[in-house]
Amino acid sequence: MTSNNRLQKNSILVIMMLCFSFTYAQKPTNEIKAQIAIGVNSPSQSGFVDDFQAKSINFPTVNLGVQYMFKRQFGAKLDFGFNRFSSDDNSIEFKTNYTRINAQFVYDPTESITFLPPRMGLVAHAGPGYTFVKPLGNFGDNKTSFLNLMAGLEIHYALSQYMSLYTDVSYIAGFGGDFDPITEGFGSFNGNLMTITFGISFSLSGCQYC
């Protein structure tokens, strides 16, 4: 009887240790995500000099980012964006590349919003960055660069603990100076930009804060 009790106790101890080991192995240590998205952009017309005007909707916009969550709701990310816009029918013909890099704070209020469906999530982001504008073709010498401030909101739909589809609506305020002489603005841009992208977010190191 004593032998049976000892066997039972040892069996329970082994099971508990296995459960603990499994739980510990599954527990992530942090949360790092990669994001890839593609979409469209809309530049502010005030960012162009006279006789230059871009289409209201332009393709492509490509965003790449890496995000690290310090806590479940708070984090930061470093992201890169490439945008191209071109002239509309009433403008002198041009194409322009708009490239940016931003360091942003991240806030995830999902847990405090009770009316969201189970797989849905919201993530707000904002932070400073730097913009590089390069006209193509005949106006290639009119490159410019300036500081920017970006803010946006992501809507996520979880496919699994490790992956989600999302859409992001962002506004990038540019702090470029006036073109002097005005010819430096031909094909160039010093204004604000709105982007709408669709992409995928996936975990690189666990899912503690997915």
N, C-alpha and C positions, 0 to 999 in steps of 0.2 A: 504493500500500500504506500509505504514511504517512497519506494522507488518510482511508483506511478506518479505520485505527487511531484517528485523532483523532475521527472520527465515532462510533465505538463508545464511546470514552471519554466523549464529550459526551453520548451517549444514556444511558449508565449513570449519569452525574452527574445528568441531568435526572430519570431514574426515581427515583434515591435522594432527590433533593430533593422530588419529589412524594410519595413514601412518607413522608418525614419531616414534610412539611406536613400530610398527612392524619392521621398519628399524633398530631401536636401539636394539630390541631384537635379531635380526638376526646377528648383527655385533659382531664378536668375539673379545675377548680382547687380546688373544695371540695365539701362535701356538705351540702345543706340539704334536709330532708324535711318534708312536711306530713302530718298524720295526722288522719283522721276516723273515728270509731267510734261504734257505738250498741249498747246492751245493757241489762242489768238490774242492780239493786242490792239489798243486804240490810243494813239498819241493825241495830246491836246494840240489844237490848231494854233494856240498862242505860242507854241514852241518853234514855229517856223517863221522865216522872214517873208515879206510880201512876194506874191506870185508862186509861192510853194505851199502846197497843201497835200496832206496824206489821205489815203482812204480811211474811212471811219473804223473799219475792221480789217486787220491784217494778219497774215499767217506767214511764218510760224512764230510761236513763242515756245521756248524749251527751258524748263527749270530743272536743276539738279541740286540736291541738298543732302546734308547729313545733320541729324538732330539728336541731341543728348538731353534726356530728362533728369534733372537733379532730384526732383520729387515727382509724385504722381501728377501734379498739376502744373509744375513749373519746370522750364528748361530753356535751352538755347539751340540755335542752329546756324550753320554757315551754308549759304546757298548761292548758286550761280545762275544767272538768267541770260539767255540770248533771245533777242527779238529782231525782227526785220519788218520794216514798213516801206511802202512805196507810194508814188504819186497817184492822185485821183485824176479824173478826166479833165478837170479845170485847172490843172497845175502844170508847171514846167516838169518834165519827166525826170524822176530821180528814184533811187533806192538807197536805203540807209540801214546800217546795222547798229543796234542799240544793245550793248552788253553791260551787265551789272554784276557786282558781287556785294552781298550784304551779310552782316552779322546781326541776328535777330533774337529777341526774347520770345519765348513760347509760353502760352497759357492754355491749359486744357480744362474747361469748366464742365465737362460732360457729366461727371458724377453729381454735380449740384443742379443739373437741369433734369427734372423728374419726368417731363413729358416726352422726352426723346424715345424713339423705338429702341429696342435692346441692342441692335447692331450699329446704331448711328452714333456719331460723335462729332464734336465741334472743337476746333483748335484755332486760336487767334495768335497772330504773330506780328511783330513790329520791330524795326531797328534800322540803324544807319548803314549806309553803303557808299559805293563809288560807281559812277557810270562812265562808260567809254562809248562815244558816238563816232562812227566812221561812215561817211557817205561813200557810195560806190561810183564807178564810172568817171564822168567828167569832173565831179566835185570831190574826188578822193583826197585832195589836200586839205579839205575843210574839217579835219578831225577836231574833236573837242572832248573834254572830260570835266566832270563836276561831282560834287557830293549829292547824295540823295537820301531820302527817308522813305522807307517802305512799310506798309501795313496791310494786313489781309486777314481773311477768314477762310478756313478749310472745313469742308463737310466730308466726314469719313463714313464709309460703309465697310464693316469688318467682314472679310472673307474667312478669316481664322484668327487665332491668337497672334499670329506672326505677320499677317498681311491685311491691308485694306485698300480699297479703291477710294479715291477722293477727288473733289473738285475744289479749286482755290480761286477766290476773287481777291485781287490785290490792286493797290494804288501806290504808285511810285512818284513821289514829289521830287522834282529836280531843282537844284539850286545853281543852275548855270548862269553865267553872266551874259550881258547883252553882246551881240556880235558887233565888233568894231574893227575894221569897216564892215558894212553890211554884207559885202561879198563873201565874207568868211562864213556867213550863214547859208549860202546857197547849197541846198541838199543836206544841210546839217540840222541839228535839233537841240534845243536847250530847255524843253518843257517837261510836263508831267506825262505819265503813261499808266494806263489801266490794262490789266491782263486778266484773262480767264483761262484756266488750264484744267486738264483732267489727267489724272495719273495714278500711280501705285506707290504705296508706302509699305516698306517691309523691314522687319527687325533684323539687326545684325548681331545682337548679343543678348537674346532672351526677351522675355515679354512681361516683366514686372509692371511696366507702365504702359502697356499697349492700349 
